[in-house]
């Protein structure tokens, strides 16, 4: 057994539930990892996560160790469970709860959901080209939405509205009361629009000029750089602090009115980080739209790019 496989074996043996993922429980860095974290958070108060992005050997080694090509990967009491799709399926049919040995969550009252006529027409158009299935509404703990046509699981909450059967896992159902599903066509395209009165306050998107003004007018505003060390070697925004686990712990001890601004290369990773701290109760949270690339375009044209 290689040293890397030995290290992985130790992690699997010493943690009842361990998830190899991109990012960590507080800051998932891919959608599949975030989905599995959402499911586990519904079921467990504690479990271990291993950030494969922080260790290239673990990232490569876990795939050969499990003989599984993708991340995330879940182990329960030393047994490999699978990746995101398998975990979602097991959660829906109750198999994951059984494997974890957790009691059934309390019953959830079916939420009231509205589907507009335009949305119904769009759903019927998609359904006509697919096998029979129900409309699945996913609402993550971060209020990220997903719509799909699928069969209901044994543990799903099922409602019918305007002739459409909607299925949800229990976590989604708890967050769905009053949700409206619409479909809009604009000059730039068409798509579903979901409005939910239960959503928390959203992250404020700022331009480079707006961020510069915020920094000049508020000495207590923290600008946090969530990029990797290698990226920071190339270029940085003056005053930005590297977002480390140690700094994250310190931030959690701050007053929730403290201003937090996040940036990365193009705005995606920093948006995830900002949403996490918004969910922790911080009320003044900003994301630099376009990331450091936009800063170079608008503020510092001499900055190195990558």
MIKELUM-444922 format. One record per residue: residue number from 1; x, y, z of N, C-alpha, C in turn; residue in one letter. Coordinates in steps of 0.05 Angstrom, whole numbers. Atoms other than C-alpha are relative to their C-alpha. Layout:
BEGIN
<site NUM,<X,Y,Z>,<X,Y,Z>,<X,Y,Z>,"A">
...
// end
This chain:
BEGIN
<site 1,<17,-24,0>,<0,0,0>,<18,25,0>,"X">
<site 2,<-15,-25,1>,<27,69,-19>,<-4,17,25>,"X">
<site 3,<3,-18,-23>,<38,123,33>,<-26,15,-2>,"X">
<site 4,<25,-15,3>,<-21,162,4>,<-24,-18,7>,"X">
<site 5,<22,19,-6>,<-67,101,7>,<-1,-6,30>,"X">
<site 6,<-1,5,-29>,<-43,88,78>,<-12,24,16>,"X">
<site 7,<12,-24,-13>,<-61,160,98>,<-30,0,-3>,"X">
<site 8,<29,1,5>,<-129,153,66>,<-13,-21,17>,"X">
<site 9,<11,21,-16>,<-140,87,101>,<-3,9,30>,"X">
<site 10,<1,-10,-28>,<-124,120,168>,<-24,19,4>,"X">
<site 11,<23,-19,-2>,<-175,176,154>,<-26,-15,0>,"X">
<site 12,<25,15,1>,<-228,125,136>,<-5,-16,25>,"X">
<site 13,<2,17,-24>,<-213,81,196>,<-6,17,25>,"X">
<site 14,<2,-16,-25>,<-211,138,247>,<-23,20,0>,"X">
<site 15,<23,-18,0>,<-274,176,226>,<-24,-16,-8>,"X">
<site 16,<24,16,6>,<-343,144,229>,<-13,8,-27>,"X">
<site 17,<10,-10,25>,<-366,188,172>,<20,21,-11>,"X">
<site 18,<-20,-18,12>,<-316,222,125>,<-7,4,-29>,"X">
<site 19,<6,-8,28>,<-329,260,61>,<24,12,-13>,"X">
<site 20,<-22,-11,16>,<-273,271,11>,<-13,19,-21>,"X">
<site 21,<15,-20,16>,<-295,335,-24>,<18,22,-9>,"X">
<site 22,<-14,-24,8>,<-274,399,-58>,<-9,22,19>,"X">
<site 23,<7,-19,-20>,<-272,451,-3>,<-4,-14,27>,"X">
<site 24,<6,12,-25>,<-297,438,67>,<-30,4,6>,"X">
<site 25,<28,-1,-7>,<-363,433,103>,<-11,28,0>,"X">
<site 26,<9,-28,-1>,<-367,508,114>,<3,14,-27>,"X">
<site 27,<-6,-14,26>,<-342,526,44>,<4,-20,-22>,"X">
<site 28,<-3,18,23>,<-357,474,-10>,<8,16,-25>,"X">
<site 29,<-10,-14,24>,<-321,491,-75>,<-8,-13,-26>,"X">
<site 30,<12,9,25>,<-362,453,-125>,<-29,-8,6>,"X">
<site 31,<28,4,-5>,<-436,441,-134>,<-6,-28,10>,"X">
<site 32,<5,27,-9>,<-433,365,-124>,<7,-3,29>,"X">
<site 33,<-8,1,-28>,<-395,373,-59>,<-20,14,17>,"X">
<site 34,<20,-16,-15>,<-445,426,-36>,<-25,-16,4>,"X">
<site 35,<25,16,-2>,<-503,379,-51>,<3,-22,22>,"X">
<site 36,<-3,21,-21>,<-474,323,-8>,<2,12,27>,"X">
<site 37,<-2,-14,-26>,<-457,371,48>,<-28,7,10>,"X">
<site 38,<27,-7,-7>,<-529,395,47>,<-15,-24,11>,"X">
<site 39,<14,24,-9>,<-555,324,54>,<10,-9,27>,"X">
<site 40,<-11,9,-26>,<-507,305,110>,<-7,20,22>,"X">
<site 41,<7,-20,-20>,<-522,370,146>,<-29,-4,10>,"X">
<site 42,<27,6,-8>,<-595,350,147>,<-2,-23,20>,"X">
<site 43,<1,25,-15>,<-577,284,181>,<18,-1,24>,"X">
<site 44,<-21,4,-20>,<-515,293,224>,<9,27,11>,"X">
<site 45,<-12,-24,-11>,<-489,345,273>,<30,2,-5>,"X">
<site 46,<-29,0,3>,<-417,324,262>,<8,-22,-20>,"X">
<site 47,<-13,20,17>,<-377,289,208>,<26,14,-11>,"X">
<site 48,<-26,-10,9>,<-307,297,178>,<0,5,-30>,"X">
<site 49,<-4,-5,28>,<-291,329,112>,<30,3,-6>,"X">
<site 50,<-28,-2,9>,<-225,324,74>,<0,16,-26>,"X">
<site 51,<-1,-17,24>,<-210,380,24>,<21,-10,-19>,"X">
<site 52,<-20,12,19>,<-177,345,-35>,<14,22,-16>,"X">
<site 53,<-14,-22,14>,<-160,413,-66>,<25,9,15>,"X">
<site 54,<-23,-8,-16>,<-111,424,-9>,<22,-20,-1>,"X">
<site 55,<-20,22,1>,<-73,359,-22>,<-2,-15,-26>,"X">
<site 56,<1,13,26>,<-60,338,-94>,<3,-30,1>,"X">
<site 57,<-4,29,-2>,<-37,269,-72>,<-25,-14,10>,"X">
<site 58,<26,12,-9>,<-102,256,-34>,<-20,2,-23>,"X">
<site 59,<20,-3,21>,<-142,283,-93>,<3,-22,-21>,"X">
<site 60,<-5,22,19>,<-109,233,-140>,<-3,-27,13>,"X">
<site 61,<-1,26,-13>,<-101,177,-90>,<-28,-11,8>,"X">
<site 62,<27,10,-9>,<-174,174,-66>,<-14,-13,-23>,"X">
<site 63,<13,12,23>,<-196,158,-137>,<9,-29,-4>,"X">
<site 64,<-10,27,3>,<-151,97,-142>,<-7,-17,25>,"X">
<site 65,<6,14,-24>,<-164,79,-69>,<-28,-12,0>,"X">
<site 66,<28,9,1>,<-239,75,-80>,<-8,-13,-26>,"X">
<site 67,<7,8,27>,<-235,56,-153>,<-25,14,-10>,"X">
<site 68,<23,-17,7>,<-283,114,-165>,<11,26,-12>,"X">
<site 69,<-14,-21,15>,<-268,169,-215>,<-5,29,8>,"X">
<site 70,<9,-27,-5>,<-302,230,-185>,<0,7,29>,"X">
<site 71,<2,-12,-27>,<-305,275,-124>,<-27,14,1>,"X">
<site 72,<-7,10,-27>,<-340,277,-74>,<-3,-30,3>,"X">
<site 73,<2,29,-7>,<-334,208,-42>,<-6,-2,30>,"X">
<site 74,<8,3,-28>,<-368,187,22>,<6,-28,11>,"X">
<site 75,<-4,24,-15>,<-346,134,72>,<-15,0,26>,"X">
<site 76,<15,3,-26>,<-389,109,130>,<10,-25,14>,"X">
<site 77,<-11,22,-16>,<-356,66,183>,<18,-18,-17>,"X">
<site 78,<-20,15,15>,<-301,46,135>,<-10,-10,-27>,"X">
<site 79,<12,11,25>,<-348,28,77>,<-4,23,-20>,"X">
<site 80,<4,-19,21>,<-347,66,12>,<-29,0,-9>,"X">
<site 81,<29,-2,7>,<-417,92,-4>,<-3,7,-29>,"X">
<site 82,<2,-8,28>,<-408,128,-70>,<3,30,-3>,"X">
<site 83,<-2,-29,6>,<-411,197,-102>,<-27,14,3>,"X">
<site 84,<23,-18,-4>,<-463,252,-107>,<-26,-13,-8>,"X">
<site 85,<26,10,10>,<-516,217,-149>,<-10,-24,18>,"X">
<site 86,<8,23,-17>,<-515,153,-106>,<-10,10,27>,"X">
<site 87,<8,-10,-26>,<-519,193,-42>,<-27,13,-1>,"X">
<site 88,<27,-13,3>,<-578,234,-68>,<-22,-22,-2>,"X">
<site 89,<20,21,3>,<-614,170,-88>,<-5,-14,27>,"X">
<site 90,<2,13,-26>,<-600,137,-21>,<-15,17,21>,"X">
<site 91,<14,-19,-18>,<-624,199,16>,<-30,0,-6>,"X">
<site 92,<28,-1,7>,<-689,200,-23>,<-15,-25,8>,"X">
<site 93,<14,25,-7>,<-705,126,-10>,<4,-9,29>,"X">
<site 94,<-3,6,-28>,<-682,126,62>,<24,-18,6>,"X">
<site 95,<-22,18,-5>,<-622,80,52>,<23,13,14>,"X">
<site 96,<-22,-14,-13>,<-572,133,73>,<-6,3,30>,"X">
<site 97,<8,-3,-28>,<-610,146,138>,<4,-27,15>,"X">
<site 98,<-3,26,-12>,<-610,71,152>,<30,-6,4>,"X">
<site 99,<-29,6,-2>,<-535,65,138>,<13,17,22>,"X">
<site 100,<-11,-18,-21>,<-520,124,184>,<-11,-7,27>,"X">
<site 101,<12,7,-25>,<-566,96,237>,<-14,24,14>,"X">
<site 102,<14,-24,-11>,<-604,162,245>,<-30,-5,-1>,"X">
<site 103,<29,2,-1>,<-677,167,264>,<-12,16,-22>,"X">
<site 104,<15,-15,20>,<-728,191,215>,<-4,29,9>,"X">
<site 105,<5,-28,-7>,<-733,267,213>,<-30,3,5>,"X">
<site 106,<28,-5,-6>,<-798,295,240>,<-16,5,-26>,"X">
<site 107,<16,-4,23>,<-855,298,191>,<-1,29,-8>,"X">
<site 108,<1,-27,10>,<-859,359,147>,<-27,5,-13>,"X">
<site 109,<25,-7,13>,<-924,393,129>,<5,7,-29>,"X">
<site 110,<-4,-7,28>,<-932,397,53>,<-2,31,-3>,"X">
<site 111,<1,-29,3>,<-915,469,33>,<-19,9,-22>,"X">
<site 112,<16,-12,21>,<-958,515,-8>,<18,12,-21>,"X">
<site 113,<-17,-9,22>,<-925,526,-76>,<-18,8,-23>,"X">
<site 114,<14,-9,23>,<-950,565,-136>,<16,-4,-25>,"X">
<site 115,<-13,3,26>,<-933,546,-208>,<-17,16,-20>,"X">
<site 116,<15,-17,18>,<-953,598,-259>,<-7,-15,-26>,"X">
<site 117,<8,12,25>,<-987,582,-325>,<24,-2,-19>,"X">
<site 118,<-23,1,18>,<-923,600,-363>,<19,-22,8>,"X">
<site 119,<-18,22,-9>,<-882,552,-320>,<-12,-27,-6>,"X">
<site 120,<13,26,6>,<-933,496,-328>,<3,-7,-30>,"X">
<site 121,<-3,5,29>,<-930,504,-404>,<29,-9,-6>,"X">
<site 122,<-28,7,4>,<-854,501,-402>,<6,-28,10>,"X">
<site 123,<-4,26,-12>,<-854,440,-356>,<-12,-22,-18>,"X">
<site 124,<13,20,17>,<-903,403,-401>,<15,-3,-26>,"X">
<site 125,<-16,2,24>,<-860,419,-461>,<24,-18,4>,"X">
<site 126,<-24,17,-6>,<-799,387,-428>,<-9,-28,5>,"X">
<site 127,<9,26,-7>,<-839,329,-401>,<-8,-17,-24>,"X">
<site 128,<8,14,24>,<-865,312,-470>,<22,-16,-13>,"X">
<site 129,<-23,12,13>,<-795,293,-492>,<14,-20,18>,"X">
<site 130,<-13,18,-20>,<-778,251,-430>,<-19,-21,10>,"X">
<site 131,<17,21,-12>,<-802,190,-394>,<-17,13,23>,"X">
<site 132,<18,-11,-20>,<-857,199,-344>,<14,5,26>,"X">
<site 133,<-12,-7,-25>,<-836,233,-280>,<-13,24,13>,"X">
<site 134,<11,-23,-15>,<-853,285,-227>,<20,23,-2>,"X">
<site 135,<-18,-24,-1>,<-824,355,-221>,<13,0,28>,"X">
<site 136,<-15,-1,-25>,<-770,353,-168>,<11,28,5>,"X">
<site 137,<-10,-26,-8>,<-756,418,-132>,<20,-4,22>,"X">
<site 138,<-21,1,-21>,<-690,422,-94>,<5,28,9>,"X">
<site 139,<-7,-26,-12>,<-677,480,-47>,<22,-6,21>,"X">
<site 140,<-22,6,-18>,<-609,476,-14>,<-1,18,25>,"X">
<site 141,<-1,-16,-25>,<-592,503,55>,<10,29,-6>,"X">
<site 142,<-8,-27,9>,<-561,562,17>,<-20,13,-19>,"X">
<site 143,<22,-9,18>,<-626,571,-22>,<9,2,-29>,"X">
<site 144,<-5,5,28>,<-597,547,-87>,<-21,-19,-10>,"X">
<site 145,<23,14,10>,<-650,518,-132>,<7,-19,-23>,"X">
<site 146,<-2,19,22>,<-656,458,-178>,<-27,-11,-7>,"X">
<site 147,<25,12,10>,<-713,433,-221>,<7,-23,-18>,"X">
<site 148,<-6,23,16>,<-714,364,-252>,<-25,-17,-2>,"X">
<site 149,<22,20,3>,<-762,310,-277>,<11,-27,10>,"X">
<site 150,<-10,24,-13>,<-754,248,-234>,<-23,-14,14>,"X">
<site 151,<20,15,-16>,<-791,194,-196>,<3,8,29>,"X">
<site 152,<0,-6,-29>,<-810,207,-124>,<13,-22,16>,"X">
<site 153,<-12,19,-18>,<-770,174,-70>,<-19,-7,23>,"X">
<site 154,<18,9,-22>,<-801,137,-11>,<-3,20,22>,"X">
<site 155,<1,-19,-22>,<-784,193,37>,<-7,28,-9>,"X">
<site 156,<5,-26,11>,<-802,251,-8>,<-27,11,10>,"X">
<site 157,<25,-14,-4>,<-856,303,7>,<-12,5,-27>,"X">
<site 158,<13,-2,26>,<-906,304,-50>,<-25,18,2>,"X">
<site 159,<24,-17,2>,<-956,358,-68>,<-9,2,-29>,"X">
<site 160,<10,-5,27>,<-999,374,-128>,<-10,28,-1>,"X">
<site 161,<9,-28,3>,<-1009,445,-152>,<-5,6,-30>,"X">
<site 162,<8,-6,28>,<-1045,467,-216>,<5,-24,-18>,"X">
<site 163,<-3,24,17>,<-1043,395,-241>,<28,-11,-2>,"X">
<site 164,<-28,9,2>,<-968,387,-232>,<8,-13,27>,"X">
<site 165,<-9,13,-25>,<-941,336,-181>,<29,9,5>,"X">
<site 166,<-27,-10,-8>,<-881,366,-144>,<10,-17,23>,"X">
<site 167,<-12,16,-22>,<-834,323,-102>,<24,15,10>,"X">
<site 168,<-22,-13,-13>,<-783,348,-52>,<10,-18,22>,"X">
<site 169,<-9,13,-25>,<-737,319,0>,<-9,18,23>,"X">
<site 170,<12,-14,-23>,<-755,340,70>,<13,27,6>,"X">
<site 171,<-14,-26,-4>,<-702,394,75>,<-10,21,-18>,"X">
<site 172,<11,-19,19>,<-727,427,12>,<-28,8,7>,"X">
<site 173,<28,-6,-7>,<-799,422,35>,<-1,20,23>,"X">
<site 174,<0,-19,-23>,<-782,459,100>,<6,28,-9>,"X">
<site 175,<-8,-27,9>,<-755,517,59>,<-18,10,-23>,"X">
<site 176,<15,-6,24>,<-809,518,5>,<-26,15,4>,"X">
<site 177,<26,-13,-5>,<-870,550,38>,<-2,27,-14>,"X">
<site 178,<4,-26,14>,<-896,606,-7>,<16,4,-26>,"X">
<site 179,<-16,-3,24>,<-849,592,-65>,<-17,2,-25>,"X">
<site 180,<13,-3,25>,<-870,614,-134>,<19,-8,-22>,"X">
<site 181,<-17,8,23>,<-843,580,-197>,<-13,12,-25>,"X">
<site 182,<10,-14,24>,<-850,622,-260>,<19,-6,-23>,"X">
<site 183,<-17,3,23>,<-821,621,-330>,<-2,26,-16>,"X">
<site 184,<0,-26,13>,<-799,684,-365>,<17,-2,-26>,"X">
<site 185,<-16,-3,24>,<-775,700,-435>,<8,29,-3>,"X">
<site 186,<-10,-27,3>,<-731,760,-446>,<17,1,-25>,"X">
<site 187,<-16,-3,24>,<-687,788,-501>,<26,-16,2>,"X">
<site 188,<-25,15,-4>,<-628,750,-471>,<-4,-30,3>,"X">
<site 189,<5,28,-3>,<-662,683,-465>,<-25,-6,17>,"X">
<site 190,<24,8,-16>,<-715,644,-427>,<8,-20,21>,"X">
<site 191,<-6,18,-21>,<-716,605,-363>,<-19,2,23>,"X">
<site 192,<17,0,-24>,<-750,588,-298>,<10,21,20>,"X">
<site 193,<-6,-20,-21>,<-752,641,-244>,<-14,-8,26>,"X">
<site 194,<11,9,-25>,<-762,620,-172>,<3,22,21>,"X">
<site 195,<-1,-19,-22>,<-780,668,-117>,<-10,-14,26>,"X">
<site 196,<4,14,-25>,<-780,646,-45>,<1,19,23>,"X">
<site 197,<0,-20,-21>,<-801,690,14>,<17,-8,24>,"X">
<site 198,<-16,10,-23>,<-758,647,61>,<30,6,-4>,"X">
<site 199,<-29,-5,5>,<-692,668,29>,<10,20,19>,"X">
<site 200,<-13,-20,-17>,<-644,704,75>,<9,23,-18>,"X">
<site 201,<-11,-22,15>,<-613,770,55>,<22,-10,-18>,"X">
<site 202,<-19,10,20>,<-569,763,-6>,<26,15,1>,"X">
<site 203,<-26,-13,2>,<-496,779,-19>,<-2,24,-19>,"X">
<site 204,<0,-24,17>,<-486,849,-47>,<23,-1,-20>,"X">
<site 205,<-20,0,21>,<-450,849,-113>,<10,29,-4>,"X">
<site 206,<-11,-26,3>,<-402,907,-121>,<20,0,-24>,"X">
<site 207,<-20,-4,21>,<-360,934,-179>,<26,7,13>,"X">
<site 208,<-26,-9,-11>,<-286,949,-170>,<-1,28,11>,"X">
<site 209,<1,-28,-9>,<-301,1023,-164>,<-16,2,26>,"X">
<site 210,<15,0,-25>,<-354,1010,-111>,<16,-12,23>,"X">
<site 211,<-16,12,-21>,<-307,964,-72>,<22,19,9>,"X">
<site 212,<-21,-20,-7>,<-252,1017,-74>,<-12,21,18>,"X">
<site 213,<13,-21,-17>,<-301,1068,-46>,<-7,-11,27>,"X">
<site 214,<7,12,-26>,<-324,1020,8>,<25,-2,18>,"X">
<site 215,<-24,3,-15>,<-252,1007,29>,<10,27,10>,"X">
<site 216,<-9,-26,-8>,<-236,1081,31>,<-17,12,22>,"X">
<site 217,<18,-12,-20>,<-297,1097,73>,<-5,-16,25>,"X">
<site 218,<5,17,-23>,<-294,1040,123>,<25,-15,7>,"X">
<site 219,<-25,13,-8>,<-230,1022,158>,<-4,-28,11>,"X">
<site 220,<5,26,-12>,<-263,962,190>,<-9,-21,-20>,"X">
<site 221,<8,20,20>,<-284,929,125>,<23,-19,-5>,"X">
<site 222,<-20,21,5>,<-246,864,115>,<-3,-9,-29>,"X">
<site 223,<0,11,27>,<-227,847,43>,<15,-27,0>,"X">
<site 224,<-10,27,-3>,<-216,772,39>,<4,-13,-28>,"X">
<site 225,<-8,12,25>,<-179,737,-18>,<-2,-30,3>,"X">
<site 226,<4,29,-4>,<-204,665,-25>,<15,-16,-21>,"X">
<site 227,<-16,15,20>,<-155,646,-81>,<21,-17,13>,"X">
<site 228,<-21,17,-10>,<-99,596,-74>,<26,17,3>,"X">
<site 229,<-25,-14,-4>,<-29,615,-52>,<14,5,-27>,"X">
<site 230,<-13,-3,26>,<-3,604,-123>,<-12,24,-15>,"X">
<site 231,<13,-23,14>,<-54,654,-150>,<9,26,13>,"X">
<site 232,<-8,-24,-14>,<-35,705,-97>,<29,8,-6>,"X">
<site 233,<-27,-7,7>,<37,700,-118>,<1,16,-26>,"X">
<site 234,<1,-15,26>,<17,728,-186>,<-8,29,4>,"X">
<site 235,<10,-27,-4>,<-22,788,-163>,<-19,1,24>,"X">
<site 236,<18,-4,-23>,<-61,816,-103>,<-12,28,-1>,"X">
<site 237,<12,-27,-4>,<-107,874,-87>,<11,10,26>,"X">
<site 238,<-10,-11,-25>,<-75,920,-36>,<-20,-1,23>,"X">
<site 239,<18,1,-23>,<-104,908,33>,<-16,-26,3>,"X">
<site 240,<15,25,-2>,<-134,840,17>,<15,-20,18>,"X">
<site 241,<-11,20,-18>,<-124,785,69>,<-4,-28,-11>,"X">
<site 242,<4,27,9>,<-111,713,50>,<-20,-15,18>,"X">
<site 243,<22,13,-15>,<-172,672,71>,<10,-27,8>,"X">
<site 244,<-10,25,-11>,<-143,617,115>,<-20,-11,20>,"X">
<site 245,<17,12,-20>,<-176,569,163>,<3,15,27>,"X">
<site 246,<-4,-15,-25>,<-145,608,221>,<-15,27,-1>,"X">
<site 247,<15,-26,3>,<-174,674,195>,<-30,-5,1>,"X">
<site 248,<28,6,0>,<-241,641,184>,<-10,-3,29>,"X">
<site 249,<7,3,-28>,<-243,621,258>,<-2,27,14>,"X">
<site 250,<0,-26,-13>,<-226,692,279>,<-25,17,-9>,"X">
<site 251,<23,-15,10>,<-280,721,234>,<-26,-9,14>,"X">
<site 252,<24,10,-13>,<-332,676,267>,<-4,11,28>,"X">
<site 253,<3,-12,-26>,<-318,711,333>,<-6,30,-1>,"X">
<site 254,<5,-28,4>,<-331,780,304>,<-29,7,3>,"X">
<site 255,<27,-10,0>,<-393,822,312>,<-12,-5,-28>,"X">
<site 256,<13,7,26>,<-443,802,257>,<-5,24,-17>,"X">
<site 257,<3,-24,16>,<-447,874,234>,<26,7,-15>,"X">
<site 258,<-25,-5,13>,<-374,872,212>,<-2,-3,-30>,"X">
<site 259,<1,1,29>,<-366,887,138>,<20,-20,-11>,"X">
<site 260,<-17,20,13>,<-338,829,97>,<-3,2,-30>,"X">
<site 261,<0,0,29>,<-319,834,24>,<19,-22,-10>,"X">
<site 262,<-15,23,10>,<-294,774,-16>,<7,3,-29>,"X">
<site 263,<-6,0,28>,<-258,766,-81>,<16,-25,-7>,"X">
<site 264,<-16,21,10>,<-227,711,-123>,<10,8,-28>,"X">
<site 265,<-10,-7,27>,<-204,707,-196>,<-22,12,-17>,"X">
<site 266,<22,-10,17>,<-272,717,-229>,<-26,4,14>,"X">
<site 267,<24,-6,-16>,<-324,720,-173>,<-15,-24,9>,"X">
<site 268,<16,23,-7>,<-350,649,-167>,<7,-12,28>,"X">
<site 269,<-8,10,-26>,<-310,622,-108>,<-6,19,22>,"X">
<site 270,<5,-19,-21>,<-316,686,-70>,<-30,3,6>,"X">
<site 271,<29,0,-5>,<-392,685,-80>,<-8,-22,19>,"X">
<site 272,<7,23,-18>,<-395,617,-46>,<9,7,28>,"X">
<site 273,<-10,-8,-27>,<-352,643,12>,<-18,21,12>,"X">
<site 274,<17,-21,-10>,<-395,705,19>,<-27,-11,9>,"X">
<site 275,<26,11,-8>,<-459,664,20>,<2,-16,26>,"X">
<site 276,<-4,15,-25>,<-430,620,75>,<-2,19,24>,"X">
<site 277,<-1,-18,-22>,<-417,680,120>,<-27,14,4>,"X">
<site 278,<27,-11,-2>,<-485,709,104>,<-18,-19,15>,"X">
<site 279,<16,20,-14>,<-515,644,128>,<7,-2,30>,"X">
<site 280,<-9,0,-28>,<-475,651,193>,<-9,25,15>,"X">
<site 281,<12,-23,-14>,<-512,716,208>,<13,27,-6>,"X">
<site 282,<-12,-26,7>,<-465,770,179>,<-19,15,-18>,"X">
<site 283,<21,-15,14>,<-508,826,152>,<11,19,-21>,"X">
<site 284,<-12,-18,19>,<-459,867,111>,<22,-15,-16>,"X">
<site 285,<-17,19,15>,<-429,819,60>,<0,8,-30>,"X">
<site 286,<-3,-9,27>,<-402,838,-8>,<17,-20,-16>,"X">
<site 287,<-16,16,19>,<-374,801,-69>,<9,17,-23>,"X">
<site 288,<-10,-16,22>,<-329,833,-121>,<-8,-14,-26>,"X">
<site 289,<9,11,26>,<-365,819,-187>,<23,0,-20>,"X">
<site 290,<-21,1,19>,<-315,795,-238>,<28,-5,12>,"X">
<site 291,<-25,7,-13>,<-261,783,-186>,<23,19,-5>,"X">
<site 292,<-24,-16,3>,<-190,808,-189>,<5,8,-30>,"X">
<site 293,<-2,-6,28>,<-195,806,-265>,<-14,27,-6>,"X">
<site 294,<15,-25,4>,<-247,862,-263>,<16,23,13>,"X">
<site 295,<-16,-21,-14>,<-203,900,-213>,<23,9,-18>,"X">
<site 296,<-22,-7,19>,<-145,897,-263>,<-10,16,-23>,"X">
<site 297,<11,-15,23>,<-190,922,-319>,<-7,28,8>,"X">
<site 298,<12,-26,-7>,<-221,980,-281>,<17,17,19>,"X">
<site 299,<-15,-15,-20>,<-172,1000,-226>,<30,-1,-4>,"X">
<site 300,<-29,3,1>,<-102,973,-238>,<8,-14,-26>,"X">
<site 301,<-6,13,26>,<-87,961,-312>,<29,-11,-2>,"X">
<site 302,<-27,11,0>,<-13,946,-296>,<2,-26,16>,"X">
<site 303,<0,25,-16>,<-32,887,-252>,<5,-24,-18>,"X">
<site 304,<-4,25,15>,<-7,819,-276>,<-26,-16,-1>,"X">
<site 305,<25,15,4>,<-61,775,-304>,<6,-30,-4>,"X">
<site 306,<-4,29,5>,<-71,700,-310>,<-26,-12,-8>,"X">
// end
